[in-house]
Amino acid sequence: MNIAIITDTYFPDINGVTSSIYTLAIALRKRGHRVYIFATSETNSPVIRRVSKHPPVFRIPSFPMLLVRPYRTTMPYSFRLVQILKRLKIDIIHTQTEFSMGLIGLSTSMTLHLPIVHTYHTMLEDYTHYVLGGKATKIITPEKARWFSKTFCNVPTGLIVPTEKVKHALREYGVTKPIYVIPTGIDVSPFNRSNFKKEEIDELKKKFGIRDDEKILLSLGRVAKEKSIDRIIDQVPKICEKSPNVRVLVVGDGPALSELKEQAARLGVMDKVIFAGSAPYAEIGKYYQLGDAFISCSTSETQGLTYYEAMAAGLPVIARKDDAVNELFQDGINARLFRDESEIADIVSEIFKDPMTAERYSSNAEKTVAAYSAETFAGRVEEAYQNAISRFVREKAIRRANVGKLHLANKYKKVKLVPPEDDRHFLQEAYLPADEESMTRMGAIKQVVTGNARKAYKTAYRYASLIRVGKKIKQKDQNDPHN
């Protein structure tokens, strides 16, 4: 198949969506498909540019989004994109966002009559605080986010969601389209400890001032309000009281970074919290090796790819109990789960106090994540594509079969169409040549059809013909004993 993946975020942005898209594109290419990625431009650009080959990435002209900085947006339709997709002979469109690029995907699929699948990555109702920096929460409410999600998700041919939690939420919103629950796969090889030399890890530890006798509690990902990193920092004093050799390493960048630094300074734990900033995706696997355990307090995740990456790196995971992780974690087996942040200090002490306990969690985590391979992920998405194409073709055939079954109100069904020549309302007097002889010979005055009356009559006649055809089809269906 020729597949177009349309998104508003891609590398060099580091987040779960970009990782998911890259993993899917590479895995589908291995299965023999041709995959093309279309994303917004990083800077102002007047034309669509191809910026990468493996996989091919096209950048769509975009501009800064005023309401939600620092994101970029674009126009909801692109004639040039339509031309490119037509030239590439795209079989199916896969959108990864509900906003500008998602709207481009929908409009393009309608123009080219192509099936479209959408992946719902983000619970939008948890992110309304981003609009105008949180100053529009009375206008952009969670209720409106749910309405928008329902409206958008009822348009594509099919939907992909990472967990049952998201599927249940969309059904509650009122989404009726087919939904496929497909957890995002992960290529575990980049996160394996065997890929990295001890010297590389020691050099990175030296960069951030980490001593060999210290235990590192790692938080990696986008630094934003919904990730609840502030709740981890709140517990640092209690963690250090029980485990003095523990430090927290925050890897990532985002709008909440400055607030977190102020919070750490206010609590007097700046020496216990390391803010590493963002890291190149190619080196993310190395950064996981700095940790002795991975922690997250977020409940806004639809799946949480960093959990999978941490498990692949062999780190014990500490996470909040949530429907999004119920299928992945077993408390006390491959992870430790908490309901309240006050439990974190005791859990950290338990894991770091006994090396055998940490090793057990690490070993079980690696076994668990092995089932979520990129190959399995791509296979299930491919099946969703095939189902969407079959459904699209079937719906198209039904629409064609029903083209003659036009609705007509009862009061109009008995109306008799009269040609404009037989209706005085469409006639006007037209004088022939003014000479008296001609007027005498031709009868002086001739009635002619005015304006567009004949064209209107022909249109109405065709419509009436369709009505008659529809009535015959309906009558035939009613008389058919097989129906």
BATORMI-490525 format. One record per residue (C-alpha): x, y, z; residue number from 1. Coordinates in nm, 2 decimals. Layout:
+--------+--------+--------+------+
:      x :      y :      z : nupa :
+--------+--------+--------+------+
:      X :      Y :      Z :  NUM :
...
+--------+--------+--------+------+
This chain:
+--------+--------+--------+------+
:      x :      y :      z : nupa :
+--------+--------+--------+------+
:   0.00 :   0.00 :   0.00 :    1 :
:   0.09 :   0.36 :  -0.04 :    2 :
:   0.03 :   0.53 :   0.29 :    3 :
:   0.02 :   0.90 :   0.39 :    4 :
:   0.08 :   0.97 :   0.76 :    5 :
:  -0.03 :   1.33 :   0.84 :    6 :
:   0.08 :   1.49 :   1.17 :    7 :
:   0.14 :   1.82 :   1.33 :    8 :
:   0.44 :   1.70 :   1.53 :    9 :
:   0.75 :   1.51 :   1.42 :   10 :
:   1.13 :   1.50 :   1.49 :   11 :
:   1.31 :   1.69 :   1.62 :   12 :
:   1.02 :   1.72 :   1.86 :   13 :
:   1.05 :   1.45 :   2.13 :   14 :
:   0.72 :   1.31 :   2.25 :   15 :
:   0.52 :   0.99 :   2.24 :   16 :
:   0.34 :   1.08 :   1.91 :   17 :
:   0.66 :   1.13 :   1.72 :   18 :
:   0.81 :   0.80 :   1.85 :   19 :
:   0.49 :   0.62 :   1.76 :   20 :
:   0.49 :   0.76 :   1.40 :   21 :
:   0.85 :   0.68 :   1.34 :   22 :
:   0.81 :   0.33 :   1.48 :   23 :
:   0.51 :   0.26 :   1.27 :   24 :
:   0.66 :   0.41 :   0.95 :   25 :
:   0.98 :   0.20 :   0.98 :   26 :
:   0.79 :  -0.12 :   1.06 :   27 :
:   0.54 :  -0.07 :   0.77 :   28 :
:   0.83 :  -0.01 :   0.53 :   29 :
:   0.98 :  -0.34 :   0.64 :   30 :
:   0.65 :  -0.51 :   0.55 :   31 :
:   0.68 :  -0.38 :   0.20 :   32 :
:   0.46 :  -0.07 :   0.22 :   33 :
:   0.55 :   0.28 :   0.09 :   34 :
:   0.50 :   0.53 :   0.37 :   35 :
:   0.51 :   0.91 :   0.34 :   36 :
:   0.50 :   1.15 :   0.64 :   37 :
:   0.36 :   1.50 :   0.61 :   38 :
:   0.42 :   1.74 :   0.90 :   39 :
:   0.41 :   2.12 :   0.96 :   40 :
:   0.73 :   2.31 :   0.87 :   41 :
:   0.96 :   2.40 :   1.16 :   42 :
:   1.00 :   2.76 :   1.02 :   43 :
:   0.81 :   2.98 :   0.78 :   44 :
:   0.83 :   2.82 :   0.44 :   45 :
:   0.63 :   2.92 :   0.12 :   46 :
:   0.63 :   2.57 :  -0.03 :   47 :
:   0.60 :   2.20 :   0.06 :   48 :
:   0.95 :   2.06 :   0.10 :   49 :
:   1.08 :   1.71 :   0.11 :   50 :
:   1.33 :   1.70 :   0.40 :   51 :
:   1.40 :   1.34 :   0.45 :   52 :
:   1.41 :   1.01 :   0.26 :   53 :
:   1.40 :   0.72 :   0.51 :   54 :
:   1.11 :   0.75 :   0.56 :   55 :
:   1.02 :   1.03 :   0.32 :   56 :
:   0.91 :   1.34 :   0.52 :   57 :
:   0.74 :   1.64 :   0.36 :   58 :
:   0.71 :   1.97 :   0.55 :   59 :
:   0.38 :   2.17 :   0.49 :   60 :
:   0.40 :   2.55 :   0.51 :   61 :
:   0.29 :   2.67 :   0.85 :   62 :
:   0.29 :   2.97 :   1.09 :   63 :
:   0.30 :   3.01 :   1.47 :   64 :
:  -0.02 :   2.93 :   1.65 :   65 :
:  -0.13 :   3.24 :   1.84 :   66 :
:  -0.36 :   3.06 :   2.09 :   67 :
:  -0.13 :   2.77 :   2.18 :   68 :
:   0.24 :   2.86 :   2.17 :   69 :
:   0.49 :   2.73 :   2.06 :   70 :
:   0.29 :   2.51 :   1.83 :   71 :
:   0.25 :   2.58 :   1.46 :   72 :
:  -0.06 :   2.55 :   1.25 :   73 :
:  -0.15 :   2.56 :   0.88 :   74 :
:  -0.45 :   2.62 :   0.65 :   75 :
:  -0.71 :   2.34 :   0.66 :   76 :
:  -0.67 :   2.27 :   0.28 :   77 :
:  -0.38 :   2.25 :   0.04 :   78 :
:  -0.42 :   2.21 :  -0.33 :   79 :
:  -0.05 :   2.13 :  -0.36 :   80 :
:  -0.09 :   1.85 :  -0.10 :   81 :
:  -0.38 :   1.71 :  -0.31 :   82 :
:  -0.15 :   1.71 :  -0.62 :   83 :
:   0.13 :   1.53 :  -0.43 :   84 :
:  -0.09 :   1.26 :  -0.29 :   85 :
:  -0.25 :   1.20 :  -0.63 :   86 :
:   0.10 :   1.17 :  -0.79 :   87 :
:   0.21 :   0.93 :  -0.51 :   88 :
:  -0.10 :   0.72 :  -0.58 :   89 :
:  -0.19 :   0.71 :  -0.21 :   90 :
:  -0.43 :   0.42 :  -0.10 :   91 :
:  -0.51 :   0.54 :   0.25 :   92 :
:  -0.45 :   0.85 :   0.47 :   93 :
:  -0.36 :   0.81 :   0.84 :   94 :
:  -0.40 :   1.13 :   1.05 :   95 :
:  -0.23 :   1.17 :   1.39 :   96 :
:  -0.39 :   1.49 :   1.51 :   97 :
:  -0.73 :   1.65 :   1.54 :   98 :
:  -0.62 :   2.01 :   1.46 :   99 :
:  -0.49 :   2.18 :   1.14 :  100 :
:  -0.30 :   1.89 :   0.99 :  101 :
:  -0.59 :   1.66 :   1.08 :  102 :
:  -0.83 :   1.89 :   0.90 :  103 :
:  -0.60 :   1.89 :   0.60 :  104 :
:  -0.62 :   1.51 :   0.61 :  105 :
:  -1.00 :   1.50 :   0.62 :  106 :
:  -1.04 :   1.76 :   0.34 :  107 :
:  -0.78 :   1.58 :   0.12 :  108 :
:  -0.95 :   1.24 :   0.17 :  109 :
:  -1.28 :   1.39 :   0.06 :  110 :
:  -1.13 :   1.56 :  -0.24 :  111 :
:  -0.95 :   1.24 :  -0.36 :  112 :
:  -1.22 :   1.00 :  -0.23 :  113 :
:  -0.98 :   0.81 :  -0.01 :  114 :
:  -1.04 :   0.61 :   0.31 :  115 :
:  -0.89 :   0.77 :   0.62 :  116 :
:  -0.79 :   0.63 :   0.95 :  117 :
:  -0.73 :   0.85 :   1.26 :  118 :
:  -0.52 :   0.77 :   1.57 :  119 :
:  -0.66 :   0.94 :   1.88 :  120 :
:  -0.34 :   1.00 :   2.09 :  121 :
:  -0.44 :   1.27 :   2.34 :  122 :
:  -0.73 :   1.31 :   2.58 :  123 :
:  -0.80 :   1.67 :   2.48 :  124 :
:  -1.01 :   1.74 :   2.78 :  125 :
:  -0.69 :   1.72 :   2.99 :  126 :
:  -0.51 :   1.99 :   2.78 :  127 :
:  -0.75 :   2.28 :   2.77 :  128 :
:  -0.53 :   2.48 :   3.00 :  129 :
:  -0.28 :   2.53 :   2.71 :  130 :
:  -0.51 :   2.77 :   2.51 :  131 :
:  -0.39 :   3.13 :   2.57 :  132 :
:  -0.18 :   3.01 :   2.86 :  133 :
:  -0.48 :   2.90 :   3.06 :  134 :
:  -0.66 :   3.23 :   3.03 :  135 :
:  -0.95 :   3.09 :   2.82 :  136 :
:  -1.05 :   2.80 :   3.05 :  137 :
:  -1.40 :   2.94 :   3.08 :  138 :
:  -1.44 :   2.94 :   2.70 :  139 :
:  -1.23 :   2.63 :   2.60 :  140 :
:  -1.38 :   2.39 :   2.85 :  141 :
:  -1.34 :   2.01 :   2.89 :  142 :
:  -1.70 :   1.97 :   2.77 :  143 :
:  -1.62 :   2.16 :   2.45 :  144 :
:  -1.30 :   1.94 :   2.40 :  145 :
:  -1.52 :   1.63 :   2.43 :  146 :
:  -1.77 :   1.77 :   2.18 :  147 :
:  -1.48 :   1.86 :   1.94 :  148 :
:  -1.34 :   1.51 :   1.98 :  149 :
:  -1.68 :   1.35 :   1.90 :  150 :
:  -1.73 :   1.57 :   1.60 :  151 :
:  -1.39 :   1.50 :   1.45 :  152 :
:  -1.38 :   1.13 :   1.53 :  153 :
:  -1.71 :   1.06 :   1.36 :  154 :
:  -1.57 :   1.16 :   1.02 :  155 :
:  -1.28 :   0.92 :   0.95 :  156 :
:  -1.35 :   0.57 :   0.81 :  157 :
:  -1.20 :   0.41 :   1.13 :  158 :
:  -1.02 :   0.50 :   1.45 :  159 :
:  -0.71 :   0.36 :   1.63 :  160 :
:  -0.67 :   0.41 :   2.00 :  161 :
:  -0.39 :   0.28 :   2.23 :  162 :
:  -0.59 :   0.15 :   2.52 :  163 :
:  -0.94 :   0.04 :   2.63 :  164 :
:  -0.95 :   0.35 :   2.85 :  165 :
:  -0.95 :   0.58 :   2.54 :  166 :
:  -1.20 :   0.36 :   2.35 :  167 :
:  -1.44 :   0.38 :   2.64 :  168 :
:  -1.40 :   0.76 :   2.66 :  169 :
:  -1.47 :   0.80 :   2.29 :  170 :
:  -1.78 :   0.58 :   2.31 :  171 :
:  -1.90 :   0.80 :   2.60 :  172 :
:  -1.85 :   1.11 :   2.39 :  173 :
:  -2.08 :   0.96 :   2.13 :  174 :
:  -1.83 :   0.84 :   1.87 :  175 :
:  -1.99 :   0.56 :   1.65 :  176 :
:  -1.71 :   0.48 :   1.40 :  177 :
:  -1.52 :   0.15 :   1.43 :  178 :
:  -1.25 :   0.17 :   1.69 :  179 :
:  -0.94 :  -0.06 :   1.69 :  180 :
:  -0.75 :  -0.09 :   2.02 :  181 :
:  -0.38 :  -0.12 :   1.91 :  182 :
:  -0.11 :  -0.04 :   2.17 :  183 :
:   0.18 :   0.15 :   2.01 :  184 :
:   0.47 :  -0.09 :   1.95 :  185 :
:   0.83 :  -0.02 :   2.05 :  186 :
:   1.16 :  -0.12 :   1.90 :  187 :
:   1.33 :  -0.23 :   2.22 :  188 :
:   1.68 :  -0.26 :   2.08 :  189 :
:   1.78 :   0.11 :   2.11 :  190 :
:   1.72 :   0.09 :   2.49 :  191 :
:   1.91 :  -0.22 :   2.57 :  192 :
:   2.20 :  -0.17 :   2.82 :  193 :
:   2.43 :  -0.39 :   2.60 :  194 :
:   2.43 :  -0.11 :   2.34 :  195 :
:   2.63 :   0.12 :   2.56 :  196 :
:   2.98 :   0.11 :   2.70 :  197 :
:   3.04 :   0.19 :   3.06 :  198 :
:   3.27 :   0.48 :   2.96 :  199 :
:   2.98 :   0.65 :   2.77 :  200 :
:   2.75 :   0.63 :   3.07 :  201 :
:   3.02 :   0.75 :   3.30 :  202 :
:   3.09 :   1.05 :   3.08 :  203 :
:   2.72 :   1.14 :   3.08 :  204 :
:   2.70 :   1.10 :   3.46 :  205 :
:   3.00 :   1.33 :   3.49 :  206 :
:   2.83 :   1.59 :   3.27 :  207 :
:   2.54 :   1.61 :   3.52 :  208 :
:   2.75 :   1.57 :   3.83 :  209 :
:   2.61 :   1.23 :   3.93 :  210 :
:   2.83 :   1.03 :   4.17 :  211 :
:   2.86 :   0.65 :   4.16 :  212 :
:   2.71 :   0.60 :   4.50 :  213 :
:   2.39 :   0.79 :   4.41 :  214 :
:   2.07 :   0.64 :   4.30 :  215 :
:   1.88 :   0.82 :   4.02 :  216 :
:   1.51 :   0.85 :   4.00 :  217 :
:   1.45 :   0.93 :   3.63 :  218 :
:   1.16 :   1.13 :   3.48 :  219 :
:   1.19 :   1.16 :   3.10 :  220 :
:   0.95 :   1.33 :   2.86 :  221 :
:   0.78 :   1.65 :   2.78 :  222 :
:   0.80 :   1.89 :   3.08 :  223 :
:   0.43 :   2.01 :   3.10 :  224 :
:   0.16 :   2.06 :   3.36 :  225 :
:  -0.03 :   1.75 :   3.27 :  226 :
:   0.27 :   1.53 :   3.34 :  227 :
:   0.25 :   1.62 :   3.71 :  228 :
:   0.62 :   1.64 :   3.76 :  229 :
:   0.55 :   1.90 :   4.03 :  230 :
:   0.40 :   1.62 :   4.24 :  231 :
:   0.73 :   1.43 :   4.22 :  232 :
:   0.93 :   1.73 :   4.33 :  233 :
:   0.68 :   1.78 :   4.62 :  234 :
:   0.79 :   1.44 :   4.75 :  235 :
:   1.16 :   1.49 :   4.72 :  236 :
:   1.21 :   1.60 :   5.08 :  237 :
:   1.04 :   1.29 :   5.21 :  238 :
:   1.23 :   1.07 :   4.96 :  239 :
:   1.56 :   1.20 :   5.07 :  240 :
:   1.47 :   1.17 :   5.43 :  241 :
:   1.42 :   0.79 :   5.38 :  242 :
:   1.69 :   0.75 :   5.11 :  243 :
:   1.96 :   1.02 :   5.14 :  244 :
:   2.15 :   0.90 :   4.84 :  245 :
:   1.86 :   0.95 :   4.59 :  246 :
:   1.85 :   1.23 :   4.34 :  247 :
:   1.58 :   1.31 :   4.08 :  248 :
:   1.68 :   1.35 :   3.71 :  249 :
:   1.43 :   1.54 :   3.49 :  250 :
:   1.52 :   1.49 :   3.12 :  251 :
:   1.31 :   1.70 :   2.88 :  252 :
:   1.19 :   2.05 :   2.80 :  253 :
:   0.85 :   2.22 :   2.80 :  254 :
:   0.64 :   2.51 :   2.92 :  255 :
:   0.65 :   2.40 :   3.29 :  256 :
:   1.03 :   2.39 :   3.33 :  257 :
:   1.08 :   2.73 :   3.48 :  258 :
:   0.79 :   2.67 :   3.73 :  259 :
:   0.95 :   2.34 :   3.84 :  260 :
:   1.29 :   2.50 :   3.90 :  261 :
:   1.12 :   2.77 :   4.11 :  262 :
:   0.94 :   2.49 :   4.30 :  263 :
:   1.26 :   2.30 :   4.37 :  264 :
:   1.43 :   2.62 :   4.49 :  265 :
:   1.14 :   2.70 :   4.72 :  266 :
:   1.15 :   2.35 :   4.87 :  267 :
:   1.53 :   2.37 :   4.91 :  268 :
:   1.60 :   2.06 :   4.70 :  269 :
:   1.78 :   2.21 :   4.40 :  270 :
:   2.09 :   2.00 :   4.49 :  271 :
:   1.86 :   1.69 :   4.48 :  272 :
:   1.69 :   1.76 :   4.15 :  273 :
:   1.88 :   1.77 :   3.82 :  274 :
:   1.72 :   1.94 :   3.52 :  275 :
:   1.90 :   1.80 :   3.22 :  276 :
:   1.70 :   1.97 :   2.95 :  277 :
:   1.60 :   1.80 :   2.62 :  278 :
:   1.81 :   1.52 :   2.46 :  279 :
:   1.84 :   1.41 :   2.10 :  280 :
:   1.62 :   1.12 :   2.02 :  281 :
:   1.91 :   0.92 :   1.89 :  282 :
:   2.06 :   0.94 :   2.25 :  283 :
:   1.75 :   0.88 :   2.45 :  284 :
:   1.85 :   0.52 :   2.51 :  285 :
:   2.17 :   0.63 :   2.67 :  286 :
:   1.98 :   0.87 :   2.91 :  287 :
:   1.77 :   0.59 :   3.03 :  288 :
:   2.09 :   0.41 :   3.15 :  289 :
:   2.14 :   0.70 :   3.39 :  290 :
:   1.84 :   0.59 :   3.59 :  291 :
:   1.81 :   0.33 :   3.86 :  292 :
:   1.42 :   0.36 :   3.85 :  293 :
:   1.17 :   0.54 :   3.64 :  294 :
:   0.89 :   0.75 :   3.79 :  295 :
:   0.57 :   0.92 :   3.66 :  296 :
:   0.27 :   1.08 :   3.83 :  297 :
:   0.08 :   1.15 :   3.51 :  298 :
:  -0.28 :   1.04 :   3.46 :  299 :
:  -0.33 :   1.22 :   3.12 :  300 :
:  -0.15 :   0.95 :   2.92 :  301 :
:  -0.34 :   0.75 :   2.66 :  302 :
:  -0.07 :   0.49 :   2.67 :  303 :
:   0.26 :   0.63 :   2.80 :  304 :
:   0.54 :   0.52 :   2.56 :  305 :
:   0.81 :   0.63 :   2.81 :  306 :
:   0.69 :   0.34 :   3.04 :  307 :
:   0.76 :   0.10 :   2.76 :  308 :
:   1.10 :   0.26 :   2.69 :  309 :
:   1.19 :   0.25 :   3.06 :  310 :
:   1.09 :  -0.12 :   3.09 :  311 :
:   1.30 :  -0.20 :   2.77 :  312 :
:   1.59 :  -0.03 :   2.94 :  313 :
:   1.55 :  -0.26 :   3.24 :  314 :
:   1.44 :   0.01 :   3.49 :  315 :
:   1.19 :  -0.06 :   3.77 :  316 :
:   0.88 :   0.16 :   3.71 :  317 :
:   0.70 :   0.36 :   3.97 :  318 :
:   0.36 :   0.49 :   3.83 :  319 :
:   0.02 :   0.61 :   3.94 :  320 :
:  -0.27 :   0.36 :   3.92 :  321 :
:  -0.47 :   0.45 :   3.61 :  322 :
:  -0.68 :   0.27 :   3.35 :  323 :
:  -0.42 :   0.35 :   3.08 :  324 :
:  -0.16 :   0.13 :   3.25 :  325 :
:  -0.38 :  -0.15 :   3.38 :  326 :
:  -0.30 :  -0.38 :   3.08 :  327 :
:   0.07 :  -0.32 :   3.11 :  328 :
:   0.16 :  -0.32 :   3.49 :  329 :
:   0.11 :  -0.57 :   3.76 :  330 :
:   0.18 :  -0.41 :   4.10 :  331 :
:   0.45 :  -0.59 :   4.28 :  332 :
:   0.54 :  -0.80 :   3.98 :  333 :
:   0.68 :  -0.58 :   3.70 :  334 :
:   0.62 :  -0.23 :   3.86 :  335 :
:   0.51 :  -0.05 :   4.17 :  336 :
:   0.19 :   0.15 :   4.16 :  337 :
:   0.06 :   0.41 :   4.40 :  338 :
:  -0.28 :   0.59 :   4.45 :  339 :
:  -0.14 :   0.88 :   4.65 :  340 :
:   0.19 :   1.07 :   4.62 :  341 :
:   0.26 :   1.01 :   4.99 :  342 :
:   0.33 :   0.65 :   4.91 :  343 :
:   0.62 :   0.74 :   4.67 :  344 :
:   0.89 :   0.77 :   4.94 :  345 :
:   0.82 :   0.42 :   5.08 :  346 :
:   0.82 :   0.27 :   4.74 :  347 :
:   1.15 :   0.43 :   4.64 :  348 :
:   1.30 :   0.31 :   4.97 :  349 :
:   1.18 :  -0.05 :   4.91 :  350 :
:   1.32 :  -0.06 :   4.56 :  351 :
:   1.66 :   0.09 :   4.64 :  352 :
:   1.70 :  -0.08 :   4.98 :  353 :
:   1.72 :  -0.44 :   4.83 :  354 :
:   1.91 :  -0.49 :   4.51 :  355 :
:   1.73 :  -0.83 :   4.46 :  356 :
:   1.39 :  -0.65 :   4.46 :  357 :
:   1.50 :  -0.40 :   4.20 :  358 :
:   1.65 :  -0.68 :   3.98 :  359 :
:   1.32 :  -0.87 :   4.00 :  360 :
:   1.12 :  -0.57 :   3.88 :  361 :
:   1.37 :  -0.51 :   3.61 :  362 :
:   1.37 :  -0.86 :   3.48 :  363 :
:   0.99 :  -0.89 :   3.47 :  364 :
:   0.96 :  -0.55 :   3.30 :  365 :
:   1.19 :  -0.66 :   3.02 :  366 :
:   0.98 :  -0.98 :   2.97 :  367 :
:   0.66 :  -0.78 :   2.96 :  368 :
:   0.76 :  -0.52 :   2.71 :  369 :
:   0.89 :  -0.78 :   2.47 :  370 :
:   0.53 :  -0.86 :   2.37 :  371 :
:   0.48 :  -0.50 :   2.24 :  372 :
:   0.71 :  -0.53 :   1.94 :  373 :
:   0.71 :  -0.29 :   1.65 :  374 :
:   0.64 :  -0.58 :   1.41 :  375 :
:   0.32 :  -0.67 :   1.60 :  376 :
:   0.21 :  -0.31 :   1.61 :  377 :
:   0.26 :  -0.27 :   1.23 :  378 :
:   0.07 :  -0.59 :   1.16 :  379 :
:  -0.23 :  -0.48 :   1.36 :  380 :
:  -0.23 :  -0.14 :   1.20 :  381 :
:  -0.21 :  -0.29 :   0.86 :  382 :
:  -0.51 :  -0.50 :   0.94 :  383 :
:  -0.70 :  -0.19 :   1.05 :  384 :
:  -0.60 :  -0.02 :   0.71 :  385 :
:  -0.74 :  -0.32 :   0.52 :  386 :
:  -1.07 :  -0.31 :   0.72 :  387 :
:  -1.10 :   0.06 :   0.66 :  388 :
:  -1.05 :   0.03 :   0.28 :  389 :
:  -1.31 :  -0.25 :   0.26 :  390 :
:  -1.55 :  -0.05 :   0.46 :  391 :
:  -1.49 :   0.26 :   0.25 :  392 :
:  -1.55 :   0.06 :  -0.08 :  393 :
:  -1.87 :  -0.09 :   0.06 :  394 :
:  -2.01 :   0.24 :   0.18 :  395 :
:  -1.92 :   0.40 :  -0.16 :  396 :
:  -2.11 :   0.12 :  -0.34 :  397 :
:  -2.42 :   0.17 :  -0.11 :  398 :
:  -2.41 :   0.54 :  -0.19 :  399 :
:  -2.41 :   0.48 :  -0.56 :  400 :
:  -2.70 :   0.23 :  -0.53 :  401 :
:  -2.91 :   0.48 :  -0.35 :  402 :
:  -2.84 :   0.77 :  -0.59 :  403 :
:  -3.19 :   0.74 :  -0.74 :  404 :
:  -3.37 :   0.71 :  -0.40 :  405 :
:  -3.42 :   1.08 :  -0.36 :  406 :
:  -3.65 :   1.21 :  -0.10 :  407 :
:  -3.96 :   1.41 :  -0.21 :  408 :
:  -4.23 :   1.55 :   0.01 :  409 :
:  -4.58 :   1.39 :  -0.05 :  410 :
:  -4.73 :   1.72 :  -0.16 :  411 :
:  -4.49 :   1.75 :  -0.45 :  412 :
:  -4.52 :   1.39 :  -0.57 :  413 :
:  -4.84 :   1.46 :  -0.77 :  414 :
:  -4.71 :   1.78 :  -0.93 :  415 :
:  -4.72 :   1.77 :  -1.31 :  416 :
:  -4.43 :   1.93 :  -1.49 :  417 :
:  -4.54 :   2.17 :  -1.76 :  418 :
:  -4.31 :   2.27 :  -2.05 :  419 :
:  -4.24 :   2.64 :  -2.04 :  420 :
:  -4.40 :   2.69 :  -2.39 :  421 :
:  -4.74 :   2.58 :  -2.23 :  422 :
:  -4.72 :   2.81 :  -1.93 :  423 :
:  -4.80 :   3.17 :  -1.97 :  424 :
:  -4.58 :   3.27 :  -1.68 :  425 :
:  -4.27 :   3.18 :  -1.88 :  426 :
:  -4.38 :   3.37 :  -2.20 :  427 :
:  -4.34 :   3.72 :  -2.31 :  428 :
:  -4.44 :   3.92 :  -2.62 :  429 :
:  -4.16 :   3.96 :  -2.87 :  430 :
:  -4.22 :   4.19 :  -3.17 :  431 :
:  -4.09 :   4.08 :  -3.50 :  432 :
:  -3.94 :   4.31 :  -3.77 :  433 :
:  -4.11 :   4.65 :  -3.76 :  434 :
:  -4.21 :   4.66 :  -4.13 :  435 :
:  -4.58 :   4.63 :  -4.18 :  436 :
:  -4.57 :   4.37 :  -4.45 :  437 :
:  -4.37 :   4.13 :  -4.23 :  438 :
:  -4.60 :   4.19 :  -3.93 :  439 :
:  -4.90 :   4.10 :  -4.15 :  440 :
:  -4.73 :   3.79 :  -4.28 :  441 :
:  -4.60 :   3.65 :  -3.95 :  442 :
:  -4.90 :   3.73 :  -3.73 :  443 :
:  -4.76 :   4.04 :  -3.57 :  444 :
:  -4.66 :   3.90 :  -3.23 :  445 :
:  -4.49 :   3.58 :  -3.12 :  446 :
:  -4.48 :   3.43 :  -2.77 :  447 :
:  -4.12 :   3.33 :  -2.66 :  448 :
:  -3.98 :   3.16 :  -2.35 :  449 :
:  -3.81 :   3.40 :  -2.11 :  450 :
:  -3.47 :   3.38 :  -1.94 :  451 :
:  -3.35 :   3.05 :  -1.80 :  452 :
:  -3.69 :   2.89 :  -1.79 :  453 :
:  -3.60 :   2.61 :  -2.03 :  454 :
:  -3.28 :   2.52 :  -1.84 :  455 :
:  -3.48 :   2.51 :  -1.52 :  456 :
:  -3.74 :   2.29 :  -1.68 :  457 :
:  -3.48 :   2.04 :  -1.80 :  458 :
:  -3.32 :   2.03 :  -1.46 :  459 :
:  -3.66 :   1.97 :  -1.29 :  460 :
:  -3.74 :   1.70 :  -1.55 :  461 :
:  -3.42 :   1.51 :  -1.48 :  462 :
:  -3.49 :   1.53 :  -1.10 :  463 :
:  -3.85 :   1.40 :  -1.16 :  464 :
:  -3.70 :   1.11 :  -1.37 :  465 :
:  -3.47 :   1.02 :  -1.08 :  466 :
:  -3.77 :   1.02 :  -0.85 :  467 :
:  -3.95 :   0.78 :  -1.08 :  468 :
:  -3.65 :   0.56 :  -1.09 :  469 :
:  -3.62 :   0.57 :  -0.71 :  470 :
:  -3.99 :   0.47 :  -0.67 :  471 :
:  -3.94 :   0.18 :  -0.91 :  472 :
:  -3.64 :   0.06 :  -0.72 :  473 :
:  -3.82 :   0.08 :  -0.39 :  474 :
:  -4.12 :  -0.10 :  -0.53 :  475 :
:  -3.90 :  -0.37 :  -0.67 :  476 :
:  -3.72 :  -0.41 :  -0.34 :  477 :
:  -4.05 :  -0.45 :  -0.16 :  478 :
:  -4.17 :  -0.72 :  -0.40 :  479 :
:  -3.84 :  -0.91 :  -0.38 :  480 :
:  -3.90 :  -1.22 :  -0.16 :  481 :
:  -3.53 :  -1.23 :  -0.06 :  482 :
:  -3.55 :  -0.90 :   0.12 :  483 :
+--------+--------+--------+------+
